[in-house]
């Protein structure tokens, strides 16, 4: 796995979290997730077969969304983090 691929997916995870209204750094500071949890989110994302569709979906969003796309492998984690950040 290349560094560029990891960076791409880390960016997608960060953008998807932000779209759901979740600040990953803030969630970590509040002990809602650990650095290892964030790594797991990124690695789970790396296994996705639709990163281009994800990026396009994120590009079309304006503001906070209530759901991730059906294909998001981290949908449950983002939903839980969004509930905790409300």
The first five atom37 places (N, CA, C, CB, O) and aatype in JSON, in Angstrom:
{
  "aatype": [20, 20, 20, 20, 20, 20, 20, 20, 20, 20, 20, 20, 20, 20, 20, 20, 20, 20, 20, 20, 20, 20, 20, 20, 20, 20, 20, 20, 20, 20, 20, 20, 20, 20, 20, 20, 20, 20, 20, 20, 20, 20, 20, 20, 20, 20, 20, 20, 20, 20, 20, 20, 20, 20, 20, 20, 20, 20, 20, 20, 20, 20, 20, 20, 20, 20, 20, 20, 20, 20, 20, 20, 20, 20, 20, 20, 20, 20, 20, 20, 20, 20, 20, 20, 20, 20],
  "atom_mask": [
    [1, 1, 1, 1, 1],
    [1, 1, 1, 1, 1],
    [1, 1, 1, 1, 1],
    [1, 1, 1, 1, 1],
    [1, 1, 1, 1, 1],
    [1, 1, 1, 1, 1],
    [1, 1, 1, 1, 1],
    [1, 1, 1, 1, 1],
    [1, 1, 1, 1, 1],
    [1, 1, 1, 1, 1],
    [1, 1, 1, 1, 1],
    [1, 1, 1, 1, 1],
    [1, 1, 1, 1, 1],
    [1, 1, 1, 1, 1],
    [1, 1, 1, 1, 1],
    [1, 1, 1, 1, 1],
    [1, 1, 1, 1, 1],
    [1, 1, 1, 1, 1],
    [1, 1, 1, 1, 1],
    [1, 1, 1, 1, 1],
    [1, 1, 1, 1, 1],
    [1, 1, 1, 1, 1],
    [1, 1, 1, 1, 1],
    [1, 1, 1, 1, 1],
    [1, 1, 1, 1, 1],
    [1, 1, 1, 1, 1],
    [1, 1, 1, 1, 1],
    [1, 1, 1, 1, 1],
    [1, 1, 1, 1, 1],
    [1, 1, 1, 1, 1],
    [1, 1, 1, 1, 1],
    [1, 1, 1, 1, 1],
    [1, 1, 1, 1, 1],
    [1, 1, 1, 1, 1],
    [1, 1, 1, 1, 1],
    [1, 1, 1, 1, 1],
    [1, 1, 1, 1, 1],
    [1, 1, 1, 1, 1],
    [1, 1, 1, 1, 1],
    [1, 1, 1, 1, 1],
    [1, 1, 1, 1, 1],
    [1, 1, 1, 1, 1],
    [1, 1, 1, 1, 1],
    [1, 1, 1, 1, 1],
    [1, 1, 1, 1, 1],
    [1, 1, 1, 1, 1],
    [1, 1, 1, 1, 1],
    [1, 1, 1, 1, 1],
    [1, 1, 1, 1, 1],
    [1, 1, 1, 1, 1],
    [1, 1, 1, 1, 1],
    [1, 1, 1, 1, 1],
    [1, 1, 1, 1, 1],
    [1, 1, 1, 1, 1],
    [1, 1, 1, 1, 1],
    [1, 1, 1, 1, 1],
    [1, 1, 1, 1, 1],
    [1, 1, 1, 1, 1],
    [1, 1, 1, 1, 1],
    [1, 1, 1, 1, 1],
    [1, 1, 1, 1, 1],
    [1, 1, 1, 1, 1],
    [1, 1, 1, 1, 1],
    [1, 1, 1, 1, 1],
    [1, 1, 1, 1, 1],
    [1, 1, 1, 1, 1],
    [1, 1, 1, 1, 1],
    [1, 1, 1, 1, 1],
    [1, 1, 1, 1, 1],
    [1, 1, 1, 1, 1],
    [1, 1, 1, 1, 1],
    [1, 1, 1, 1, 1],
    [1, 1, 1, 1, 1],
    [1, 1, 1, 1, 1],
    [1, 1, 1, 1, 1],
    [1, 1, 1, 1, 1],
    [1, 1, 1, 1, 1],
    [1, 1, 1, 1, 1],
    [1, 1, 1, 1, 1],
    [1, 1, 1, 1, 1],
    [1, 1, 1, 1, 1],
    [1, 1, 1, 1, 1],
    [1, 1, 1, 1, 1],
    [1, 1, 1, 1, 1],
    [1, 1, 1, 1, 1],
    [1, 1, 1, 1, 1]
  ],
  "atom_positions": [
    [[0.85, -1.17, 0.0], [0.0, 0.0, 0.0], [0.9, 1.24, 0.0], [-0.97, 0.0, 1.23], [1.86, 1.33, 0.77]],
    [[0.58, 2.18, -0.87], [1.42, 3.38, -0.99], [1.01, 4.46, 0.0], [1.35, 3.92, -2.41], [-0.13, 4.48, 0.48]],
    [[1.94, 5.34, 0.29], [1.63, 6.48, 1.15], [0.55, 7.34, 0.52], [2.9, 7.32, 1.41], [-0.33, 7.86, 1.22]],
    [[0.6, 7.5, -0.79], [-0.4, 8.33, -1.48], [-1.8, 7.74, -1.3], [-0.07, 8.46, -2.98], [-2.76, 8.48, -1.1]],
    [[-1.9, 6.42, -1.37], [-3.21, 5.79, -1.2], [-3.71, 5.99, 0.22], [-3.13, 4.28, -1.53], [-4.89, 6.3, 0.42]],
    [[-2.84, 5.83, 1.2], [-3.23, 6.06, 2.59], [-3.67, 7.51, 2.8], [-2.07, 5.72, 3.54], [-4.67, 7.76, 3.47]],
    [[-2.93, 8.44, 2.23], [-3.28, 9.86, 2.38], [-4.63, 10.15, 1.73], [-2.2, 10.75, 1.77], [-5.43, 10.92, 2.26]],
    [[-4.88, 9.55, 0.57], [-6.16, 9.74, -0.11], [-7.3, 9.28, 0.78], [-6.18, 8.99, -1.45], [-8.3, 9.98, 0.94]],
    [[-7.17, 8.11, 1.35], [-8.24, 7.56, 2.18], [-8.34, 8.28, 3.52], [-8.02, 6.07, 2.41], [-9.44, 8.43, 4.06]],
    [[-7.22, 8.73, 4.06], [-7.27, 9.53, 5.29], [-8.05, 10.81, 5.03], [-5.85, 9.84, 5.81], [-8.83, 11.25, 5.87]],
    [[-7.82, 11.41, 3.87], [-8.54, 12.62, 3.49], [-10.04, 12.33, 3.34], [-7.97, 13.2, 2.19], [-10.87, 13.11, 3.8]],
    [[-10.37, 11.21, 2.71], [-11.79, 10.86, 2.54], [-12.46, 10.63, 3.9], [-11.94, 9.59, 1.67], [-13.59, 11.06, 4.11]],
    [[-11.77, 9.97, 4.81], [-12.31, 9.75, 6.15], [-12.55, 11.08, 6.85], [-11.36, 8.86, 7.0], [-13.6, 11.3, 7.44]],
    [[-11.57, 11.97, 6.77], [-11.71, 13.28, 7.42], [-12.86, 14.07, 6.8], [-10.39, 14.07, 7.29], [-13.65, 14.69, 7.52]],
    [[-12.96, 14.05, 5.48], [-14.03, 14.78, 4.8], [-15.4, 14.18, 5.11], [-13.8, 14.78, 3.3], [-16.37, 14.92, 5.3]],
    [[-15.5, 12.85, 5.16], [-16.78, 12.22, 5.46], [-17.19, 12.51, 6.9], [-16.71, 10.69, 5.23], [-18.36, 12.78, 7.18]],
    [[-16.23, 12.46, 7.8], [-16.53, 12.8, 9.2], [-17.03, 14.23, 9.29], [-15.27, 12.61, 10.09], [-18.03, 14.5, 9.96]],
    [[-16.36, 15.14, 8.62], [-16.77, 16.55, 8.64], [-18.17, 16.71, 8.04], [-15.77, 17.42, 7.86], [-18.98, 17.49, 8.55]],
    [[-18.46, 15.98, 6.97], [-19.79, 16.05, 6.36], [-20.86, 15.59, 7.34], [-19.85, 15.2, 5.08], [-21.99, 16.09, 7.32]],
    [[-20.52, 14.65, 8.21], [-21.46, 14.17, 9.22], [-21.45, 15.05, 10.47], [-21.12, 12.73, 9.61], [-22.18, 14.78, 11.43]],
    [[-20.64, 16.11, 10.45], [-20.59, 17.02, 11.58], [-19.66, 16.57, 12.69], [-21.95, 17.2, 12.14], [-19.8, 16.99, 13.84]],
    [[-18.71, 15.72, 12.34], [-17.78, 15.17, 13.33], [-16.39, 15.73, 13.09], [-17.77, 13.62, 13.27], [-15.86, 15.64, 11.98]],
    [[-15.8, 16.29, 14.13], [-14.4, 16.72, 14.11], [-13.61, 15.6, 14.76], [-14.19, 18.11, 14.86], [-13.69, 15.4, 15.97]],
    [[-12.84, 14.86, 13.97], [-12.12, 13.7, 14.5], [-11.15, 14.08, 15.61], [-11.38, 13.0, 13.39], [-11.0, 13.33, 16.58]],
    [[-10.48, 15.22, 15.48], [-9.55, 15.65, 16.54], [-10.31, 15.93, 17.83], [-8.77, 16.9, 16.1], [-9.86, 15.55, 18.91]],
    [[-11.44, 16.6, 17.73], [-12.26, 16.89, 18.91], [-12.78, 15.59, 19.53], [-13.45, 17.81, 18.53], [-12.78, 15.44, 20.75]],
    [[-13.22, 14.66, 18.68], [-13.71, 13.38, 19.18], [-12.6, 12.64, 19.94], [-14.24, 12.51, 18.02], [-12.86, 12.0, 20.96]],
    [[-11.38, 12.72, 19.44], [-10.26, 12.09, 20.12], [-9.98, 12.78, 21.46], [-9.0, 12.12, 19.24], [-9.71, 12.11, 22.46]],
    [[-10.04, 14.1, 21.47], [-9.82, 14.84, 22.72], [-10.88, 14.51, 23.77], [-9.82, 16.33, 22.45], [-10.59, 14.52, 24.97]],
    [[-12.09, 14.23, 23.33], [-13.17, 13.88, 24.25], [-13.2, 12.39, 24.57], [-14.51, 14.3, 23.66], [-14.11, 11.91, 25.24]],
    [[-12.2, 11.66, 24.09], [-12.06, 10.21, 24.32], [-13.19, 9.41, 23.7], [-11.99, 9.92, 25.8], [-13.53, 8.34, 24.19]],
    [[-13.78, 9.94, 22.62], [-14.79, 9.18, 21.89], [-14.16, 8.2, 20.92], [-15.72, 10.13, 21.14], [-14.82, 7.27, 20.45]],
    [[-12.89, 8.41, 20.61], [-12.13, 7.47, 19.81], [-10.65, 7.7, 20.06], [-12.46, 7.61, 18.31], [-10.23, 8.77, 20.5]],
    [[-9.88, 6.68, 19.77], [-8.43, 6.72, 19.99], [-7.72, 6.9, 18.65], [-7.95, 5.42, 20.7], [-8.34, 6.74, 17.6]],
    [[-6.43, 7.23, 18.69], [-5.68, 7.27, 17.43], [-5.77, 5.94, 16.67], [-4.21, 7.62, 17.7], [-5.81, 5.92, 15.44]],
    [[-5.81, 4.84, 17.4], [-5.94, 3.53, 16.76], [-7.3, 3.4, 16.07], [-5.77, 2.41, 17.8], [-7.4, 2.81, 14.99]],
    [[-8.35, 3.96, 16.68], [-9.67, 3.95, 16.05], [-9.65, 4.72, 14.73], [-10.73, 4.55, 17.0], [-10.25, 4.29, 13.74]],
    [[-8.96, 5.85, 14.73], [-8.87, 6.65, 13.5], [-8.12, 5.86, 12.44], [-8.16, 8.0, 13.78], [-8.51, 5.86, 11.27]],
    [[-7.04, 5.19, 12.83], [-6.31, 4.34, 11.89], [-7.21, 3.25, 11.33], [-5.08, 3.72, 12.56], [-7.15, 2.94, 10.14]],
    [[-8.03, 2.66, 12.19], [-8.96, 1.62, 11.74], [-9.95, 2.17, 10.72], [-9.71, 1.02, 12.93], [-10.26, 1.5, 9.74]],
    [[-10.45, 3.39, 10.94], [-11.36, 4.01, 9.98], [-10.68, 4.17, 8.62], [-11.85, 5.39, 10.5], [-11.27, 3.87, 7.59]],
    [[-9.44, 4.62, 8.65], [-8.7, 4.82, 7.4], [-8.45, 3.47, 6.71], [-7.35, 5.54, 7.66], [-8.66, 3.35, 5.5]],
    [[-8.01, 2.48, 7.46], [-7.75, 1.17, 6.85], [-9.03, 0.54, 6.32], [-7.09, 0.23, 7.88], [-9.01, -0.13, 5.28]],
    [[-10.13, 0.73, 7.01], [-11.42, 0.24, 6.51], [-11.77, 0.94, 5.2], [-12.54, 0.46, 7.57], [-12.27, 0.31, 4.27]],
    [[-11.51, 2.22, 5.13], [-11.76, 2.99, 3.92], [-10.86, 2.51, 2.77], [-11.52, 4.5, 4.19], [-11.3, 2.45, 1.63]],
    [[-9.63, 2.17, 3.08], [-8.7, 1.68, 2.05], [-9.29, 0.46, 1.34], [-7.33, 1.34, 2.66], [-9.03, 0.25, 0.16]],
    [[-10.07, -0.34, 2.06], [-10.68, -1.53, 1.47], [-11.87, -1.24, 0.58], [-11.09, -2.45, 2.55], [-12.4, -2.15, -0.06]],
    [[-12.3, -0.01, 0.52], [-13.46, 0.38, -0.3], [-13.09, 0.35, -1.78], [-13.97, 1.78, 0.1], [-11.97, 0.7, -2.17]],
    [[-14.04, -0.06, -2.59], [-13.82, -0.1, -4.03], [-14.35, 1.14, -4.75], [-14.46, -1.34, -4.61], [-14.31, 1.21, -5.98]],
    [[-14.86, 2.12, -3.98], [-15.47, 3.3, -4.61], [-14.93, 4.63, -4.1], [-16.95, 3.26, -4.39], [-15.71, 5.53, -3.82]],
    [[-13.62, 4.78, -3.97], [-13.1, 6.05, -3.46], [-13.41, 7.23, -4.38], [-11.61, 5.95, -3.25], [-13.61, 8.35, -3.91]],
    [[-13.44, 7.0, -5.69], [-13.75, 8.09, -6.61], [-15.21, 8.53, -6.46], [-13.48, 7.67, -8.07], [-15.5, 9.72, -6.47]],
    [[-16.11, 7.56, -6.3], [-17.53, 7.89, -6.09], [-17.7, 8.62, -4.76], [-18.39, 6.61, -6.11], [-18.52, 9.53, -4.65]],
    [[-16.93, 8.23, -3.77], [-16.98, 8.88, -2.46], [-16.55, 10.34, -2.59], [-16.09, 8.15, -1.44], [-17.22, 11.24, -2.1]],
    [[-15.42, 10.56, -3.25], [-14.92, 11.93, -3.43], [-15.93, 12.78, -4.19], [-13.56, 11.91, -4.18], [-16.16, 13.94, -3.84]],
    [[-16.53, 12.21, -5.23], [-17.54, 12.96, -6.0], [-18.75, 13.27, -5.13], [-17.98, 12.16, -7.23], [-19.28, 14.38, -5.19]],
    [[-19.2, 12.3, -4.32], [-20.34, 12.52, -3.43], [-20.02, 13.64, -2.45], [-20.7, 11.21, -2.67], [-20.83, 14.54, -2.23]],
    [[-18.83, 13.58, -1.86], [-18.42, 14.61, -0.9], [-18.36, 15.99, -1.57], [-17.07, 14.27, -0.28], [-18.75, 16.98, -0.96]],
    [[-17.86, 16.05, -2.8], [-17.77, 17.32, -3.52], [-19.15, 17.95, -3.74], [-17.08, 17.11, -4.86], [-19.27, 19.17, -3.83]],
    [[-20.19, 17.12, -3.82], [-21.54, 17.62, -4.09], [-22.3, 18.04, -2.83], [-22.34, 16.57, -4.81], [-23.38, 18.61, -2.93]],
    [[-21.75, 17.76, -1.65], [-22.44, 18.07, -0.4], [-22.16, 19.51, 0.02], [-22.02, 17.09, 0.71], [-21.06, 20.05, -0.16]],
    [[-23.18, 20.1, 0.59], [-23.04, 21.46, 1.15], [-23.51, 21.4, 2.59], [-23.85, 22.53, 0.31], [-24.69, 21.18, 2.86]],
    [[-22.6, 21.6, 3.5], [-22.98, 21.57, 4.9], [-23.07, 20.15, 5.43], [-24.31, 22.27, 5.1], [-22.58, 19.2, 4.82]],
    [[-23.69, 20.04, 6.58], [-23.78, 18.76, 7.29], [-24.83, 17.84, 6.65], [-24.12, 18.99, 8.76], [-25.9, 18.29, 6.24]],
    [[-24.51, 16.56, 6.59], [-25.43, 15.57, 6.05], [-25.84, 14.61, 7.17], [-24.79, 14.79, 4.86], [-25.12, 14.45, 8.15]],
    [[-27.0, 13.98, 7.01], [-27.5, 13.08, 8.05], [-27.15, 11.62, 7.78], [-28.99, 13.22, 8.18], [-27.31, 10.78, 8.66]],
    [[-26.67, 11.32, 6.59], [-26.31, 9.95, 6.23], [-25.09, 9.95, 5.32], [-27.49, 9.24, 5.53], [-24.82, 10.92, 4.62]],
    [[-24.36, 8.87, 5.36], [-23.27, 8.66, 4.42], [-23.82, 7.89, 3.22], [-22.07, 7.9, 5.08], [-24.93, 7.36, 3.3]],
    [[-23.09, 7.81, 2.13], [-23.55, 6.99, 1.0], [-23.68, 5.52, 1.43], [-22.58, 7.13, -0.2], [-23.01, 5.07, 2.35]],
    [[-24.54, 4.8, 0.74], [-24.78, 3.39, 1.07], [-23.51, 2.55, 1.06], [-25.77, 2.79, 0.11], [-23.4, 1.58, 1.81]],
    [[-22.56, 2.91, 0.23], [-21.35, 2.11, 0.1], [-20.27, 2.41, 1.15], [-20.77, 2.3, -1.26], [-19.24, 1.75, 1.16]],
    [[-20.5, 3.39, 2.01], [-19.48, 3.78, 3.0], [-19.26, 2.66, 4.01], [-19.89, 5.07, 3.72], [-20.18, 2.23, 4.7]],
    [[-18.04, 2.2, 4.08], [-17.67, 1.11, 4.98], [-17.59, 1.57, 6.44], [-16.34, 0.5, 4.56], [-17.53, 0.75, 7.36]],
    [[-17.58, 2.88, 6.66], [-17.51, 3.43, 8.02], [-18.82, 4.09, 8.45], [-16.38, 4.43, 8.12], [-18.84, 4.87, 9.4]],
    [[-19.9, 3.79, 7.76], [-21.18, 4.46, 8.03], [-21.6, 4.35, 9.49], [-22.27, 3.86, 7.15], [-21.99, 5.35, 10.1]],
    [[-21.52, 3.16, 10.07], [-21.94, 2.98, 11.46], [-21.07, 3.78, 12.42], [-21.89, 1.49, 11.84], [-21.57, 4.41, 13.35]],
    [[-19.77, 3.77, 12.19], [-18.86, 4.53, 13.06], [-19.15, 6.02, 12.97], [-17.39, 4.24, 12.69], [-19.17, 6.71, 13.99]],
    [[-19.36, 6.53, 11.76], [-19.67, 7.94, 11.6], [-21.0, 8.29, 12.25], [-19.69, 8.32, 10.12], [-21.13, 9.36, 12.85]],
    [[-21.98, 7.42, 12.13], [-23.29, 7.67, 12.75], [-23.14, 7.75, 14.27], [-24.31, 6.56, 12.37], [-23.72, 8.63, 14.9]],
    [[-22.37, 6.84, 14.84], [-22.16, 6.84, 16.3], [-21.4, 8.1, 16.72], [-21.39, 5.58, 16.73], [-21.77, 8.73, 17.71]],
    [[-20.37, 8.46, 16.01], [-19.62, 9.68, 16.34], [-20.49, 10.92, 16.2], [-18.39, 9.8, 15.45], [-20.37, 11.85, 16.99]],
    [[-21.35, 10.95, 15.21], [-22.25, 12.09, 15.02], [-23.22, 12.2, 16.19], [-23.03, 11.95, 13.7], [-23.51, 13.3, 16.66]],
    [[-23.73, 11.06, 16.67], [-24.64, 11.07, 17.83], [-23.91, 11.63, 19.06], [-25.18, 9.63, 18.13], [-24.48, 12.41, 19.83]],
    [[-22.68, 11.23, 19.23], [-21.9, 11.67, 20.4], [-21.53, 13.15, 20.31], [-20.64, 10.83, 20.54], [-21.34, 13.8, 21.34]],
    [[-21.42, 13.68, 19.12], [-20.98, 15.07, 18.98], [-22.13, 16.06, 19.03], [-20.22, 15.24, 17.68], [-21.91, 17.27, 19.07]],
    [[-23.35, 15.56, 19.02], [-24.52, 16.46, 19.09], [-24.69, 17.05, 20.46], [-25.8, 15.72, 18.7], [-25.62, 17.83, 20.7]]
  ]
}
